[in-house]
Amino acid sequence: QVQLVESGGGLVQPGGSLRLSCAASGATSDYYAIGWFRQAPGKEREGVSCIGSSDGSTYYVDSVKGRFTISRGNAKNTVYLQMNSLKPEDTAVYYCAMRLGWRSCGIRPDEFNAWGQGTQVTVSS
């Protein structure tokens, strides 16, 4: 079973930066597309970013373009989300998820089938 573990969340001031990491482990012979999602209290889970595995293509929701960057580490089972110029509206629990069996990015949460536990990101002064 594939397991995903996020880390790097915390409390930052507006304009600050955080780097989230997602480490995948378990019985898998290939790496697949990995996405980052976020969910604020009372809100739907939102796709934030995704990185494919076939060509490294990426996706960003409009609200984070130019501020967030998704990347893979040298070990392809690790994915990072660099978050700069953070805003209070970025506050949410952030989840990484793997689209098992797919190398291209998905957008909706139901297109991903392995999830991490989530890490809290709070942007506040």
ABEGO torsion letter per residue (X at the ends): XBBBBBBGBEBBBBGBBBBBBBBBBEBBABBBBBBBBBBBBGBBBBBABBBBAAAGBBBBBAAABGABBBBBBABAABBBBBBBGBBAAABBBBBBBBBBGBABBBABAAABABBBAEBBBBBBX
